[in-house]
Amino acid sequence: MRSKLSLLTVSTVLALVSHAAIDAGNGVKIVPNLITSVDFNDNLFLTPVNQQNETLYRVSPGILISSGDGALNTTTFSYNEEFQFYSSDSDLDTALALVDLSSSYDDGKMKIDLNAFYHQANQAQRDVRSIASLVKRDLIHGGIADEVKWTEKTSARIGVAYDDTDYKPAGYADWKWVEVPAQYFYAIQPKLDASVGFRYKKNQVSGLGRDSDEYFYNVGLRGELTPKLTGEVQVGYNQLKPDSGSSEDSLGLKANLIFAVSQKTSLSLEALDEFGYSSSGTPFKNVGATARFDTAFSPAFHLKGNVFWYNYDYLSTSRSDDYYGGQLSGTYTFNEHAEVSATYTYSKNDSNLAGLSYDNNIVALSATLKY
């Protein structure tokens, strides 16, 4: 395994060094890159007992293509092929494709944002885990939103988004959804808008007859809430209507806020109260928040981290999980071509059902090269 890893790393570095960033003209820039990391994981399969320690080596060569003038329009496309090698169990070795696309256009009167990705995943997560094995899956997402300014005080935003989680092993329920959000904004202050909105979401869950329609009626605020606090908050009424069975009602919440502590330090908060589906196809109500910080000690060194807590209340069973933890990461940037980082992540799932609780610690060291 180590000889394969060394050969792949050396060959990729040589390829990157011999192919520096390419200026293709018309604002198009092509940048080869290489991301390498080593993860020390004390509970690979997220089991409550008989936890397996594992060291994971990642080598991810790829390419980044960007275009646009940086003001009116920008587009970024990236593709990386991530090769994963496990120190103890080579049967888990795999290669995963990671493809991302984002684009934006803003002329002051109309703003269009587009984002899409195709990611292959093969790591255990809170609700995607199996004893002594990993669950491979494809994650597909695409969305576009268009906001048009009608008058000096009014604007409207409408969009459509698609998401698909496709599990490769049998026994898991694929979940795909299509969402159409619409929001109307009215300026109540020069930098603050009030809003009223509606979101429709169609959920499809494979093989279980648990498809549903979701409705979120909301009011909110967007912009500069205080001189240092900016973001968007939506609160309202959320309703889940399954094709069969009784409806579920809930408070709806979606919030993304940033507090500028200083020019070098910022705090942010993401909070939600919404419905979702587990990997077994069971619907749940999810409420929780993630608080983050980011500080620059110098132009070269950044420290960032987060703490989070989420509760998953499964609607058709007695199961309830509290999922919480945090992360701390430091990054040192040598120049525009190279950076290194170290990250510690702790997570815990505390379930009221036997066999579903676990603790997990991961220490990761990584390096990124861009040419």
C-alpha positions in Angstrom: 0.0 0.0 0.0 2.8 2.5 1.0 4.7 1.8 -2.3 1.5 2.5 -4.3 0.9 5.7 -2.3 4.5 6.9 -2.8 4.5 6.2 -6.5 1.2 8.0 -7.0 2.3 11.0 -4.9 5.6 11.4 -6.7 4.1 11.1 -10.2 1.3 13.6 -9.4 3.8 16.1 -8.0 6.0 15.8 -11.1 2.9 16.3 -13.3 1.9 19.4 -11.4 5.3 20.9 -11.4 5.6 20.5 -15.2 2.2 22.0 -15.8 2.0 25.4 -14.2 -1.2 27.5 -14.2 -2.4 28.2 -17.7 -3.9 31.5 -18.8 -6.3 30.4 -21.6 -7.3 34.0 -22.4 -10.7 35.8 -22.1 -10.3 35.6 -18.3 -10.1 31.8 -18.2 -7.4 30.4 -15.9 -6.6 26.7 -15.5 -4.8 25.7 -12.2 -3.6 22.1 -11.5 -3.6 21.2 -7.8 -2.8 18.4 -5.4 -4.3 17.8 -2.0 -2.7 15.2 0.3 -3.7 14.3 3.8 -3.4 11.7 6.5 -6.3 11.1 9.0 -5.9 9.3 12.3 -9.4 8.0 13.2 -10.2 6.2 16.5 -13.6 4.9 15.4 -13.7 4.2 11.6 -17.1 2.6 11.5 -18.6 4.7 14.3 -19.5 1.7 16.4 -20.4 1.9 20.2 -18.1 -1.0 21.0 -15.1 -2.8 19.4 -14.0 0.5 17.8 -11.5 0.2 15.0 -8.5 2.6 14.8 -7.4 3.4 11.3 -5.0 5.7 9.4 -6.3 7.0 6.1 -4.0 8.4 3.5 -5.6 10.6 0.8 -4.0 11.8 -2.4 -6.2 14.0 -4.5 -4.9 15.4 -7.8 -7.2 17.7 -9.7 -7.8 20.9 -11.7 -9.5 24.2 -11.1 -10.8 26.3 -13.9 -12.0 29.8 -13.3 -13.4 32.5 -15.6 -15.0 35.9 -15.4 -14.1 39.5 -14.5 -14.5 39.1 -10.8 -17.2 41.8 -10.7 -20.1 41.2 -13.1 -19.7 37.5 -13.5 -17.6 34.6 -12.2 -17.5 30.9 -12.8 -15.5 28.2 -11.1 -15.2 24.5 -12.0 -13.1 21.9 -10.1 -12.5 18.2 -10.5 -10.4 16.1 -8.2 -9.9 12.3 -8.1 -9.3 11.3 -4.5 -7.4 8.1 -4.0 -7.8 6.6 -0.5 -5.5 4.1 1.1 -6.1 2.5 4.5 -3.2 1.4 6.6 -4.8 -1.8 8.1 -7.5 -2.8 5.7 -6.5 -2.5 2.0 -9.9 -3.9 1.0 -11.3 -0.4 1.8 -9.0 1.3 -0.6 -10.9 3.3 -3.2 -11.0 6.3 -5.6 -13.7 8.9 -5.4 -14.6 11.6 -7.9 -15.3 15.2 -6.6 -16.8 17.6 -9.1 -17.9 21.2 -8.2 -19.4 24.0 -10.3 -20.4 27.5 -9.2 -21.3 30.6 -11.2 -22.7 34.0 -10.4 -23.9 37.1 -12.3 -24.8 40.5 -10.8 -25.4 43.7 -12.7 -27.1 45.5 -9.8 -30.6 44.8 -11.1 -30.5 41.1 -11.5 -28.5 38.5 -9.6 -28.2 34.9 -10.7 -26.4 32.2 -8.6 -25.8 28.7 -9.8 -24.2 25.8 -8.0 -23.8 22.1 -8.6 -21.7 19.2 -7.4 -21.2 15.5 -7.9 -19.4 13.8 -5.0 -18.7 10.2 -4.3 -18.5 9.4 -0.6 -17.2 6.3 1.3 -16.9 7.4 4.9 -19.2 6.6 7.9 -21.5 9.3 9.1 -24.0 9.6 12.0 -26.8 8.0 10.0 -24.7 6.2 7.3 -22.8 3.4 8.9 -22.4 -0.3 9.0 -20.4 -2.6 11.3 -17.0 -3.5 9.8 -17.8 -1.9 6.4 -18.2 1.5 4.7 -21.2 2.7 2.7 -20.4 4.0 -0.7 -22.8 6.6 -2.2 -23.2 9.2 -4.9 -24.2 12.7 -3.8 -25.7 14.9 -6.6 -26.9 18.5 -6.2 -27.8 21.4 -8.4 -29.5 24.7 -7.8 -30.1 28.1 -9.4 -31.6 31.2 -7.9 -32.5 34.5 -9.7 -33.2 37.7 -7.8 -34.6 40.7 -9.7 -34.8 44.3 -8.3 -38.1 45.8 -9.1 -37.8 49.2 -7.5 -35.4 51.0 -5.1 -37.2 49.2 -2.2 -38.5 45.9 -3.6 -37.0 42.8 -5.1 -38.0 39.1 -5.5 -36.0 35.9 -5.5 -37.1 32.5 -7.0 -35.1 29.4 -7.5 -35.1 25.6 -8.0 -32.8 23.0 -6.4 -32.4 19.2 -6.9 -30.6 16.8 -4.6 -30.1 13.0 -4.9 -28.4 10.6 -2.4 -27.8 7.3 -4.2 -26.5 4.4 -2.0 -24.6 1.6 -3.7 -25.1 -1.2 -1.1 -28.6 -2.7 -0.8 -30.6 -2.0 2.3 -30.5 1.8 2.2 -33.2 4.1 1.0 -32.2 6.6 -1.7 -33.6 10.1 -1.1 -34.1 12.7 -3.8 -35.9 16.0 -3.6 -36.8 19.0 -5.7 -37.3 22.3 -4.0 -38.8 25.6 -5.3 -38.2 28.6 -2.9 -39.7 32.1 -3.5 -39.0 35.2 -1.5 -40.2 38.8 -1.7 -38.1 41.6 -0.1 -38.9 45.1 1.0 -36.3 47.6 2.2 -37.2 48.9 5.6 -33.8 50.5 6.1 -31.0 51.4 3.5 -29.2 48.1 4.3 -32.0 46.0 5.8 -34.8 44.1 4.0 -37.9 42.5 5.5 -39.2 39.4 3.6 -42.1 37.1 3.1 -41.6 33.7 1.5 -42.8 30.3 0.6 -40.9 27.0 -0.2 -42.3 23.9 -1.8 -40.3 20.7 -1.6 -41.1 17.2 -3.1 -39.4 14.3 -1.3 -39.0 10.9 -3.0 -37.8 7.9 -0.9 -37.0 4.7 -2.8 -39.0 1.6 -2.2 -40.9 2.5 0.9 -43.9 4.5 -0.1 -42.8 7.4 2.1 -42.8 10.2 -0.5 -44.0 13.5 0.8 -44.7 17.2 0.1 -43.2 19.9 2.2 -44.3 23.5 2.7 -42.5 26.3 4.5 -44.3 29.6 5.0 -42.0 32.3 6.4 -41.2 35.9 7.2 -37.7 37.2 7.7 -34.9 39.8 7.6 -31.9 40.1 5.4 -28.9 42.5 5.4 -27.3 44.6 8.1 -29.1 43.7 11.4 -26.6 45.8 13.3 -23.4 47.6 12.2 -21.5 44.3 12.8 -24.2 41.7 12.4 -25.2 40.7 8.9 -27.0 37.8 7.3 -30.5 36.4 6.6 -33.1 34.8 9.0 -36.4 33.1 8.0 -38.9 31.9 10.6 -42.3 30.4 10.0 -44.5 27.4 9.7 -43.3 24.1 8.3 -45.6 21.3 7.2 -44.8 17.7 6.0 -47.5 15.9 4.1 -46.7 12.3 3.4 -48.5 10.5 0.5 -49.8 8.1 3.2 -50.2 8.7 6.9 -50.8 11.8 8.9 -49.2 15.3 8.4 -46.6 16.7 10.7 -46.4 20.4 11.6 -43.4 22.3 13.0 -41.8 25.6 13.6 -39.6 26.4 10.5 -36.3 28.1 10.9 -33.4 28.9 8.6 -30.7 31.4 9.7 -27.2 32.3 8.5 -25.6 35.2 10.5 -22.1 36.7 10.6 -20.7 38.9 13.3 -17.6 40.9 12.6 -15.6 41.0 15.8 -12.8 42.8 14.2 -11.1 43.1 10.8 -9.3 39.8 11.6 -11.9 37.8 13.5 -15.5 36.9 12.6 -18.2 34.7 14.2 -21.0 33.0 12.4 -24.1 31.1 13.2 -26.1 28.7 11.2 -29.4 27.4 12.6 -32.3 25.3 11.3 -35.5 23.6 12.2 -36.7 21.4 9.3 -37.7 17.9 8.2 -35.5 15.2 6.6 -35.1 11.5 5.9 -32.6 9.0 7.3 -30.6 6.4 5.3 -33.3 3.9 6.2 -36.1 6.1 4.8 -37.5 7.2 8.2 -38.6 10.8 8.4 -37.2 13.0 11.2 -37.5 16.5 12.6 -34.1 18.2 12.8 -33.4 21.2 15.0 -30.0 22.6 15.8 -27.2 25.0 15.2 -23.5 25.4 14.3 -21.4 28.3 15.6 -18.1 29.1 13.9 -15.2 31.4 14.3 -12.4 32.4 12.0 -9.4 34.6 13.0 -6.3 35.6 11.1 -3.2 35.9 13.4 -1.2 37.0 10.4 -1.6 37.1 6.6 -0.1 33.6 6.6 -1.8 31.9 9.6 -5.5 31.3 10.1 -7.3 29.6 13.0 -10.9 28.5 12.7 -13.3 26.2 14.4 -16.8 25.3 15.2 -19.1 23.8 17.8 -22.5 22.2 16.8 -25.5 20.5 18.3 -28.5 18.9 16.4 -31.4 16.8 17.6 -32.9 14.2 15.3 -36.4 13.2 16.4 -37.6 10.3 14.2 -41.3 10.7 13.5 -42.4 7.0 13.0 -40.3 5.5 15.8 -39.3 6.3 19.4 -35.7 7.1 18.4 -34.2 10.4 19.2 -30.6 11.4 18.7 -28.5 14.3 20.0 -25.5 14.8 17.7 -22.9 17.3 18.9 -19.2 18.1 18.8 -16.7 20.5 17.4 -13.7 21.1 15.2 -10.5 23.2 15.5 -8.2 23.8 12.5 -5.1 25.8 11.8 -3.8 26.7 8.3 -0.4 28.1 7.4 -0.1 29.6 3.8 3.4 29.8 2.5 2.4 31.5 -0.7 -0.2 31.3 -3.4 1.0 27.9 -4.3 1.3 26.0 -1.0 -0.4 25.6 2.4 -0.5 23.1 5.2 -3.2 22.6 7.9 -3.9 20.5 11.0 -7.4 19.7 12.1 -8.9 18.0 15.2 -12.6 16.9 15.0 -14.7 15.4 17.8 -18.2 14.2 17.3 -20.7 12.2 19.5 -24.1 10.7 18.8 -26.2 10.2 21.9 -29.2 8.0 21.0 -32.0 6.7 23.3 -31.9 3.4 21.4 -29.2 0.8 22.2 -26.3 0.4 19.8 -26.7 3.7 18.1 -24.5 5.9 20.3 -20.8 6.5 19.6 -17.8 8.8 20.1 -15.3 9.7 17.4 -12.0 11.6 17.3 -10.1 12.4 14.1 -6.8 14.2 13.7 -6.0 15.2 10.1 -2.8 16.7 8.6 -3.0 18.0 5.0 -1.1 19.9 2.4 -2.3 21.7 -0.7 -0.2 22.6 -3.8 -1.5 24.8 -6.6 0.4 25.7 -9.7 
